[in-house]
C-alpha cells in the first residue's frame, strides 16, 4: 500500500495524473485484502475497519480529482489520503 502511495505521489508531482488511476486501483485492491485478512479483537477490528473505510473514501476523492486532471486538488486530496493511511497504520499496531 505504501509503495503504491509513493508511486501516486511521484505521478502527481510529475503531472502524470492519467497514470494515477491504475495505481489507485491497485492500492484499493491491497486495502480490501488487508481488511479481509485482519484478525484482531472485535474492538480493534472495528477501529481498523473504520480507518480503512476512511482511507478508501479519501482514495475515491483523490481518484475523482486526478481523473479530472486537477493537479492542485490532487495534491491536496493526496495529502489527506496520506493522513488517512497513517490512521490505518496506527490501528495495525
LOSEKOL-508441 format. One record per residue (C-alpha): x, z, y. Coordinates in steps of 0.25 Angstrom, whole numbers, plus 2048, in hexadecimal, padded with zeros to 3 digits. Example, Ala and Ser with C-alpha at 12.3 -4.5 7.8 and 13.67 -1.06 7.14 Angstrom:
<pts>
83181F7EE
83781D7FC
</pts>
This chain:
<pts>
800800800
80B80480A
8137F7806
8067EF80A
8047F6817
8137F481A
8107E5817
8047E5820
80C7EC82B
8167E182B
80C7D682B
8047DC837
8117DD83E
8157CF83B
8077CA83F
8047C5831
7F67CA831
7F27C0828
7FB7C681D
7F57D481E
7E87D0817
7EF7CF809
7F77DB80B
7EB7E480F
7E47DF803
7F07E47FA
7F07F1801
7E17F37FF
7E37F07F0
7EE7FA7EF
7E68057F6
7DA8027ED
7E38047E1
7E88117E7
7DA8167EA
7D68137DB
7E38197D5
7E38267DD
7E28337D5
7E083F7DE
7D784B7DE
7C98477E4
7CC84D7F2
7DA8467F3
7D48397ED
7C98397F7
7D383B803
7DB82F7FD
7CF8267FB
7CB829809
7D882680F
7D9819806
7CC81580C
7D081781A
7DD80F817
7D5803811
7CB80381D
7D7802826
7DD7F781E
7D07F081F
7D17F182E
7DF7EC82E
7DB7E1825
7D07DC82F
7D97DC83B
7E47D5834
7DB7CB82F
7D67C983E
7E57C7841
7E57D284B
7F37D784C
7F17E3855
7E57E884D
7EC7E6840
7F87EF845
7EE7FA849
7E67F983C
7F37F9834
7F780683B
7EA80C837
7EC807829
7F980E828
7F381B82D
7E981A822
7F3817818
7FB82481C
7EE82B819
7ED82580B
7FB829808
7F983780D
7ED838803
7F68337F8
7FF8407F9
</pts>
